[in-house]
Amino acid sequence: MSDRPVVVLGADGFLGWPTALHLSAHGHQVIAVDNLVRRRWDRECGTSSLAPIASMPQRVRAWKRTSGRDIEWRRLDVCDARAMSALIAEFRPSAIVHFAEQRSAPFSMIDREHAVMTQLRNVEGTLNLLFALRDLAPDCHLVKLGTMGEYGTPNIDIEEGFITIEHNGRRDTLPYPKRPGSFYHLSKVHDSNNMEFTSRIWGIRATDLNQGVVYGCETDETALHPTLATRFDYDVIWGTVLNRFCVQAALGQPLTVYGRGGQTRGFLDIRDTVECIRISIENPASRGQYRVFNQFTEQFSVKGLAELVSQARDAHGLSTTIKHISNPRVELEEHYYNAKHQHLIDLGLQPHLLRRTLIDSVIQTVERHRKRVDLVALQKPNVDWRSGGGRAAADRQVTVA
């Protein structure tokens, strides 16, 4: 293990904070960096975490008291190129974990301003970081959070980042084609292209983690004290479909499935997310290598998730119903989906599976905090991909064959 620190950008976020704790618990010196904009966006959108979250100074102090380990906290915006370069020059980190991006597809589709802001902030911040690494820490390993949403839903198997093609008698291995489904996912594609380019041209070490949908909100480290808790988002802007289903089930509301419900994606436990980051850091890319790991452990359809939540509630004697509603997104509602995800398994990842986590963690978390549920945020119509502005008829029932 390097004696140089690991910088976690976006350390105030849902994944950034538990990642910082997990790396610290495994002996890494961690510099936690964030500009706290996510909290401002909560105020803008009228949303909040189901589990209460402490301030960053409170979190860092609680970690010190609980674990005896230090995390250094810095407030900094990655879109400030001078500040970003100064940070890299000060710490010369062995690795940087990059979570510092606007991460919501619905947020990016609200209107022109949100689309432009998402792409400008995400792409600019990553470019600032890449230039700082080139000039000040060329041997640093960049571990960046991508998304499986970059690929879309092609009618062929999804490989891990690259595909070998034969065309007109010639053969080459090329980056896997991308067909993202929102302005947010498009920004991630731009990031991936910039990382591949700078690895090839400048020799940057880079690992692109194309992550599936994360569920759960508790890791071994966040469970040590309530002040260490990370976010639990369930609303239509920031929340995941599984979180929404669990909250709806706890309140006795129907589980709202968009359209036919055949939309299939990769999913993983938050404990596997932080472990994937650690594995990637401790098995770094080579100089000039751009590698892609598809970071998920299981695949489920939206309807399949709703059925799992319903079955979990039935096991406790609590019945639920499933309601199909108009889909505000432009996406195939039934499609082929088979994505490879072997690289992280080969490096030692031992996955947690959804069925056990659903019962043991997610639903229990909702039950503990059910009085904090904002019914307006839970029931608010989603952003319509066609027109933005939250005009989707999220409460209109549709017919499903």
C-alpha positions, -999 to +999 in steps of 0.1 A: +000+000+000+013+034-010+023+059+018+007+087-003-029+096+003-061+088-016-082+117-026-120+111-027-138+138-048-175+141-041-170+128-005-202+143+008-223+122-015-243+090-012-213+069-024-184+092-018-189+093+020-190+055+026-161+051+002-140+075+022-148+056+054-142+022+038-108+032+025-098+048+058-109+016+076-085-004+054-055+018+062-055+044+035-049+080+043-080+098+029-085+134+018-123+140+015-132+167-009-166+182-019-182+216-027-215+206-009-236+215-040-257+184-035-272+198-004-281+230-023-298+209-050-319+193-023-332+227-014-338+236-050-357+204-057-376+202-024-360+168-017-342+153+013-326+121+025-348+097+043-320+090+068-308+122+084-272+132+074-247+152+095-225+180+082-191+170+069-172+183+099-195+164+122-190+132+101-152+135+102-152+141+140-175+111+145-153+089+124-122+099+145-141+091+177-154+058+165-125+044+146-095+064+159-086+072+122-083+106+106-099+118+074-089+152+062-118+173+050-115+200+023-142+221+007-134+225-030-151+227-064-135+205-091-147+231-117-122+255-101-091+246-121-066+265-099-080+250-067-080+215-082-043+219-093-033+232-059-049+202-042-030+178-064+002+197-060-002+196-022-009+159-017+006+142-048-019+114-042-014+077-052-050+075-063-080+097-069-116+085-066-138+108-087-175+109-076-177+147-079-204+150-106-241+157-110-255+122-109-292+124-117-307+116-151-341+132-143-323+164-129-304+166-163-337+164-182-357+191-164-349+218-189-322+234-210-305+250-180-302+217-161-290+199-192-263+225-199-252+227-162-249+189-160-227+185-190-206+216-183-199+208-147-193+171-152-171+174-183-152+205-171-145+190-137-131+158-151-109+177-177-096+200-149-086+168-130-070+152-160-048+182-167-038+185-131-028+148-131-008+152-163+011+182-150+015+175-113+009+138-105+015+118-137+018+084-118-015+089-099-042+063-106-076+078-115-106+057-104-137+073-118-174+064-114-190+059-148-224+042-154-238+012-172-263+037-186-235+048-211-242+016-230-279+019-233-297-014-241-282-028-273-295-060-288-261-077-283-241-086-252-225-057-234-187-062-230-165-045-204-156-013-222-142-028-254-154-049-283-135-068-310-150-062-344-144-078-378-153-056-407-145-060-444-119-086-436-101-066-409-102-069-371-097-045-343-106-040-306-124-007-301-143+011-273-178-004-270-204+017-288-225+040-265-261+049-267-269+068-235-304+077-224-302+112-208-280+143-208-265+130-176-255+097-192-242+116-222-219+136-199-205+103-186-197+092-222-178+124-228-158+117-196-150+082-207-138+094-241-116+121-224-101+095-201-094+070-229-078+098-249-056+112-221-045+077-212-035+070-248-018+104-253-005+115-219-001+081-202-027+087-175-035+056-154-073+053-154-100+029-143-136+036-155-162+019-133-194+016-152-216+011-123-251-003-122-279+009-099-268+009-062-292-002-035-289+000+003-274+028+024-255+009+051-219-003+051-198-018+079-184+016+086-216+038+083-233+013+107-209+022+135-227+054+145-258+074+133-236+104+125-218+083+099-249+076+079-250+083+042-280+094+021-312+074+014-329+091-016-363+079-027-379+108-046-382+109-084-352+132-090-325+115-069-339+082-057-335+048-072-364+026-082-357+001-055-356+028-028-389+042-041-406+007-040-394+001-004-408+034+008-441+029-010-444-006+005-437+007+040-464+033+037-489+008+022-489+025-012-489+008-046-455+001-061-454+023-092-438+006-122-430+027-152-448+013-183-445-024-189-417-029-164-394-049-186-366-024-183-336-044-172-305-030-155-275-042-134-277-037-097-253-039-067-252-035-030-236-004-016-212-026+003-200-040-030-196-005-044-171+006-018-153-027-020-150-024-058-134+010-053-109-004-028-101-034-051-095-010-080-072+012-060-052-017-046-049-033-081-040-002-101-040+004-139-006+005-156+008+037-168-010+047-200-037+021-194-074+029-197-095+000-184-132-004-179-149-026-152-186-031-154-195-027-117-227-046-109-235-081-095-271-090-106-296-080-133-333-073-126-362-059-145-382-031-129-412-054-126-390-081-111-378-057-084-414-047-076-423-084-072-392-090-049-403-061-027-439-074-027-427-109-017-405-095+011-435-076+025-457-107+022-432-126+043-440-102+071-477-105+066-480-071+048-496-071+014-487-047-014-500-040-049-482-032-081-495-004-103-482+003-139-481+040-147-472+061-177-434+060-184-419+096-183-387+083-199-380+074-235-367+039-233-375+003-244-397-013-219-389-048-230-355-056-244-325-080-244-299-072-218-268-093-210-238-074-197-205-089-188-191-081-153-162-105-147-131-083-141-139-072-105-149-108-096-115-119-109-099-094-086-116-108-056-151-092-052-174-114-032-209-100-040-238-095-016-271-106-032-302-085-034-328-108-018-310-109+016-301-072+016-336-062+007-350-078+038-321-072+062-312-036+053-332-015+029-367-022+043-354-020+079-339+014+071-372+026+057-391+013+087-368+032+111-373+065+093-408+062+078-420+093+097-395+114+077-411+104+044-421+135+024-453+124+006-451+153-018-416+143-029-426+107-032-457+114-052-445+143-073-448+136-111-415+127-126-396+147-152-409+140-188-380+131-211-399+146-240-407+180-226-390+184-192-406+204-164-421+175-145-451+171-169-451+133-168-485+119-159-470+098-132-503+091-116-522+079-148-527+042-149-518+025-182-528-008-197-502-035-197-507-066-219 
